[in-house]
Amino acid sequence: SSRVLWTLAVTQFVNSCKALLTLIDNALANAKAKSLDESKLTINHIQVNQAPKGRRRTYRAHGRINAFMSNPCHIELFAEAREVNIAKAAAPAEAQKRSVRVLRRLVNGASATKAVAAVPAQ
């Protein structure tokens, strides 16, 4: 019985991934239809919201009726074709040192303006 439950859980994840892959394929098809470069397509926003539950009935033995609920969702995906340029940061180690010095002076009781002015720029 535990093996059956594990199979059902895995099936849920597989189906969810299939739905997301279908949306991504749709976004690629839309980019191709709009003559955009598919290799530059990036996902800006993805959100999954709960949808109203679907209520049905399942008929059981001896005249009983049970609820048969589905838990659907709305998946929102925004994609954009853009260049990805990452600027190189200038000397992050020195900036970190300086901020640590300022924090030490602030912890020792100096005011923020005095602490920043007292640290020599390198």
C-alpha positions in Angstrom: 0.0 0.0 0.0 2.9 2.4 0.7 4.3 1.6 -2.7 1.0 2.6 -4.3 0.9 5.9 -2.4 4.5 6.7 -3.4 3.6 6.1 -7.1 0.6 8.4 -6.8 2.8 11.2 -5.3 5.4 10.8 -8.0 2.6 10.9 -10.7 1.4 14.2 -9.2 4.9 15.8 -9.6 5.4 14.4 -13.1 2.0 15.9 -14.2 2.9 19.3 -12.6 6.2 19.3 -14.4 4.5 18.4 -17.7 2.2 21.4 -17.3 5.1 23.8 -16.7 7.0 22.3 -19.6 4.0 22.9 -21.8 3.8 26.5 -20.8 7.5 27.0 -21.5 7.1 25.4 -24.9 4.2 27.7 -25.6 6.3 30.7 -24.6 9.0 29.5 -27.1 6.4 29.1 -29.8 5.1 32.6 -29.1 8.6 34.0 -29.3 9.2 32.3 -32.6 5.8 33.6 -34.0 6.9 37.1 -33.0 10.3 36.6 -34.7 12.2 37.0 -31.4 15.5 35.2 -30.6 14.6 32.2 -28.6 18.0 31.8 -27.1 17.7 35.3 -25.4 14.3 34.4 -23.8 14.3 34.8 -20.0 11.5 34.1 -17.5 10.8 37.3 -15.6 8.0 36.1 -13.4 6.3 32.8 -12.6 3.5 32.5 -10.1 1.1 29.7 -9.2 -2.2 30.6 -7.7 -4.9 28.4 -6.2 -8.0 28.1 -8.4 -11.5 27.3 -7.2 -11.9 23.6 -6.2 -13.8 21.4 -8.6 -16.5 19.5 -6.7 -17.9 16.2 -8.1 -19.4 13.1 -6.7 -18.2 9.6 -6.7 -20.8 6.8 -6.1 -19.8 4.1 -3.6 -21.2 0.8 -2.6 -24.4 0.4 -0.5 -25.8 3.7 -1.9 -23.2 6.0 -0.4 -21.8 9.1 -2.1 -18.4 10.7 -1.4 -16.9 14.0 -2.5 -14.5 13.8 -5.4 -12.5 17.1 -5.2 -9.9 18.4 -7.6 -7.3 21.0 -6.7 -6.6 23.0 -9.9 -4.3 26.0 -10.1 -3.6 29.0 -12.3 0.0 29.3 -13.6 1.2 32.7 -14.6 4.5 33.0 -16.6 6.0 36.1 -18.1 9.0 35.8 -20.5 11.0 38.5 -22.2 13.8 38.4 -24.8 16.7 40.5 -23.6 20.4 40.7 -23.5 21.9 39.6 -20.2 24.9 41.8 -19.3 26.5 41.3 -16.0 28.7 44.2 -14.9 31.9 43.3 -13.0 31.9 44.8 -9.5 34.9 47.0 -8.6 36.9 45.9 -5.6 34.3 44.2 -3.4 36.8 43.2 -0.7 37.8 46.8 0.1 34.3 48.0 0.2 33.5 45.2 2.6 36.5 46.0 4.8 35.5 49.6 5.0 31.9 48.8 6.0 33.2 46.4 8.7 35.4 49.2 10.1 32.4 51.6 10.1 30.3 48.9 11.9 33.0 48.4 14.6 33.1 52.1 15.3 29.3 52.3 15.5 29.2 49.4 17.9 31.8 51.2 20.1 29.4 54.2 20.4 30.5 56.6 17.6 27.8 58.4 15.6 27.2 57.3 12.0 28.6 60.5 10.4 31.8 60.5 12.6 32.3 56.8 11.9 32.2 57.3 8.2 34.3 60.4 8.3 36.9 58.8 10.5 37.6 55.9 8.1 40.2 56.9 5.5 39.4 56.2 1.9 41.8 53.8 0.2 
